[in-house]
Amino acid sequence: MHLQISAFLLFALFTAGHSLFCNQCPGQQSSCDQIPCPSGFSSCFAATAYASALGSSTSLATVKSCAPANGCPSGSINLGNVKLTSYCCSTDLCNKDDAPDPSNNMPNGNLCYTCVGVDCTAKMACTGSEDRCMKATWTLGGQTLGVKGCVSKSICDAASLVPNVKGISCCQGNLCNGAKSITQSFLFLCFPLLSFILMH
């Protein structure tokens, strides 16, 4: 009996002091560091972002790191010219694989409005796990900026944690996020939003 109690206490002490280890690769690095996660960060994540500019120039970035348990979404977001996929896991170094290339996702039949400049009447086909349409506003320097597109439910739920972002809403159904122009380009919103998702 004493041996069982001792074994249980030893196991409890070991697991209480164990910190999750994740791969950390900020940006375009070819190698990752293996880091212990800080307190409150109980997940590992990997995210891949794809951006295309006017014309044919494109860029792809992959980021991996630790993530807080309550803000680690798995899924994708598609804003037209900017797409992102991510996944989360909770065992040591489980984020060794890159998130899927979001430019390769297949259309899933859902349609949402997106913004091209300040015009938000363009329609886009959602892909992969993007089962919601979304719209959001963000306040920066007294200006209100907006964005629309396709999103997975988990990404939309996590986006509500981004500072200065308000009016985030997700809906189900084709074109449920409404066609309306906004005051500024969506690029001003998507970079802070993507940075939050990639770095937190």
C-alpha positions as CSV (number, residue, x, y, z in Angstrom):
1,M,0.0,0.0,0.0
2,H,2.8,2.4,0.9
3,L,4.5,1.6,-2.4
4,Q,1.4,2.5,-4.3
5,I,1.0,5.8,-2.5
6,S,4.6,6.7,-3.0
7,A,4.4,5.8,-6.7
8,F,1.2,8.0,-7.0
9,L,2.9,11.0,-5.3
10,L,6.0,10.7,-7.4
11,F,3.9,10.6,-10.6
12,A,1.9,13.7,-9.4
13,L,5.1,15.6,-8.7
14,F,6.6,14.7,-12.0
15,T,3.5,15.7,-14.1
16,A,2.9,18.9,-12.1
17,G,6.4,20.1,-13.0
18,H,6.3,19.0,-16.6
19,S,6.1,21.8,-19.2
20,L,4.8,21.1,-22.7
21,F,7.5,21.4,-25.3
22,C,6.6,22.7,-28.8
23,N,8.5,23.3,-32.0
24,Q,9.0,27.1,-32.6
25,C,9.6,28.3,-36.1
26,P,8.9,32.0,-36.6
27,G,8.5,32.7,-40.3
28,Q,10.4,31.2,-43.1
29,Q,13.1,29.4,-41.1
30,S,14.0,25.9,-42.3
31,S,14.7,24.6,-38.8
32,C,12.7,24.8,-35.6
33,D,13.7,25.3,-32.0
34,Q,12.2,23.0,-29.3
35,I,11.0,25.3,-26.5
36,P,9.2,24.7,-23.2
37,C,5.9,26.5,-23.2
38,P,5.3,29.2,-20.6
39,S,2.7,28.9,-17.9
40,G,-0.8,29.0,-19.3
41,F,0.3,27.8,-22.7
42,S,-0.9,24.2,-22.9
43,S,-1.1,23.7,-26.7
44,C,1.2,23.6,-29.7
45,F,0.1,25.0,-33.0
46,A,1.2,25.3,-36.6
47,A,-0.1,27.8,-39.1
48,T,0.4,28.4,-42.7
49,A,-0.5,31.8,-44.3
50,Y,-0.8,32.4,-48.0
51,A,-1.1,35.9,-49.5
52,S,-1.5,37.0,-53.1
53,A,-1.1,40.5,-54.3
54,L,-2.4,42.1,-57.5
55,G,-0.9,40.3,-60.4
56,S,1.0,37.1,-59.8
57,S,3.1,37.7,-56.8
58,T,2.4,35.3,-53.9
59,S,4.0,34.5,-50.5
60,L,3.7,31.6,-48.1
61,A,4.8,31.6,-44.5
62,T,4.7,28.9,-41.9
63,V,4.8,29.6,-38.1
64,K,4.9,27.2,-35.2
65,S,4.9,27.8,-31.4
66,C,3.1,27.4,-28.1
67,A,-0.4,28.6,-27.7
68,P,-2.8,29.3,-24.9
69,A,-5.4,26.6,-24.3
70,N,-8.3,29.0,-24.7
71,G,-7.1,30.6,-27.9
72,C,-5.8,27.9,-30.1
73,P,-8.0,27.4,-33.1
74,S,-7.8,24.6,-35.7
75,G,-9.2,25.4,-39.1
76,S,-8.9,28.1,-41.8
77,I,-9.8,31.6,-42.7
78,N,-10.1,32.9,-46.3
79,L,-10.2,36.6,-46.9
80,G,-9.7,36.4,-50.7
81,N,-6.2,37.5,-51.2
82,V,-5.1,36.2,-47.7
83,K,-5.7,32.7,-46.5
84,L,-4.6,30.9,-43.4
85,T,-4.8,27.3,-42.0
86,S,-3.8,26.2,-38.6
87,Y,-4.0,23.2,-36.2
88,C,-3.5,22.7,-32.5
89,C,-2.4,19.7,-30.5
90,S,-1.4,19.1,-26.8
91,T,1.5,16.6,-26.7
92,D,5.2,17.3,-26.7
93,L,6.5,18.4,-30.1
94,C,3.2,17.4,-31.8
95,N,3.4,20.4,-34.1
96,K,6.2,19.0,-36.2
97,D,4.2,19.0,-39.4
98,D,3.3,22.2,-41.3
99,A,-0.4,23.2,-41.4
100,P,-1.8,22.5,-44.9
101,D,-1.1,24.9,-47.7
102,P,-4.4,27.0,-47.7
103,S,-4.1,27.7,-51.4
104,N,-4.7,24.0,-52.1
105,N,-8.0,23.6,-50.3
106,M,-10.9,22.4,-52.4
107,P,-14.2,24.4,-52.6
108,N,-16.9,23.1,-50.2
109,G,-20.0,24.7,-51.8
110,N,-20.4,27.6,-49.3
111,L,-20.4,31.2,-50.7
112,C,-19.5,34.3,-48.7
113,Y,-19.0,38.0,-49.5
114,T,-15.5,39.3,-49.4
115,C,-13.9,42.7,-49.8
116,V,-11.8,44.0,-52.7
117,G,-10.5,47.3,-51.4
118,V,-13.6,49.1,-49.9
119,D,-16.1,47.2,-52.1
120,C,-17.5,44.2,-50.2
121,T,-19.9,43.0,-52.9
122,A,-17.6,40.3,-54.4
123,K,-18.6,36.7,-53.8
124,M,-16.1,34.0,-53.0
125,A,-16.2,30.2,-52.7
126,C,-15.3,28.9,-49.3
127,T,-12.9,26.0,-49.1
128,G,-11.9,23.1,-46.7
129,S,-13.4,23.5,-43.3
130,E,-14.7,27.0,-43.8
131,D,-18.3,26.4,-42.7
132,R,-19.1,30.0,-41.8
133,C,-19.1,33.5,-43.3
134,M,-17.6,36.2,-41.2
135,K,-17.4,40.0,-40.9
136,A,-15.5,42.1,-38.4
137,T,-14.5,45.6,-37.6
138,W,-11.3,46.8,-36.0
139,T,-10.4,50.2,-34.5
140,L,-7.0,51.6,-35.2
141,G,-6.0,55.2,-34.5
142,G,-9.7,56.3,-34.4
143,Q,-10.5,54.7,-37.8
144,T,-12.8,51.7,-38.2
145,L,-11.7,49.1,-40.6
146,G,-13.6,46.1,-41.8
147,V,-13.1,42.6,-43.3
148,K,-15.3,39.8,-44.7
149,G,-14.7,36.3,-45.8
150,C,-15.0,32.6,-45.1
151,V,-13.9,31.0,-41.8
152,S,-14.0,27.8,-39.8
153,K,-16.1,28.2,-36.6
154,S,-13.1,27.7,-34.3
155,I,-11.1,30.5,-36.0
156,C,-14.1,32.9,-35.7
157,D,-14.5,32.0,-32.0
158,A,-10.8,32.7,-31.3
159,A,-10.8,35.9,-33.3
160,S,-13.0,37.5,-30.6
161,L,-9.9,37.4,-28.3
162,V,-8.0,39.9,-30.6
163,P,-7.6,43.3,-29.0
164,N,-9.4,46.2,-30.6
165,V,-11.5,43.9,-32.8
166,K,-15.2,44.3,-32.4
167,G,-18.3,43.3,-34.2
168,I,-17.0,39.9,-35.1
169,S,-19.9,37.8,-36.3
170,C,-20.1,34.4,-38.0
171,C,-23.1,33.0,-39.7
172,Q,-24.1,29.9,-41.6
173,G,-25.7,30.0,-45.0
174,N,-24.6,31.3,-48.4
175,L,-23.8,35.0,-48.5
176,C,-25.1,35.5,-45.0
177,N,-22.4,38.1,-44.2
178,G,-24.1,40.8,-46.3
179,A,-22.8,42.8,-49.3
180,K,-21.8,46.3,-48.2
181,S,-18.8,48.5,-48.8
182,I,-16.5,49.3,-45.9
183,T,-14.4,52.4,-45.1
184,Q,-10.9,51.0,-45.4
185,S,-9.1,48.2,-47.1
186,F,-9.3,44.7,-45.4
187,L,-5.5,44.5,-45.5
188,F,-5.3,46.8,-42.5
189,L,-7.3,44.4,-40.5
190,C,-6.1,41.0,-41.7
191,F,-2.5,41.5,-40.8
192,P,-3.1,42.2,-37.1
193,L,-5.7,39.4,-37.0
194,L,-3.4,36.9,-38.7
195,S,-0.5,38.1,-36.5
196,F,-2.6,37.4,-33.4
197,I,-3.6,33.9,-34.6
198,L,0.0,33.1,-35.6
199,M,1.7,34.4,-32.6
200,H,-0.7,33.6,-29.7
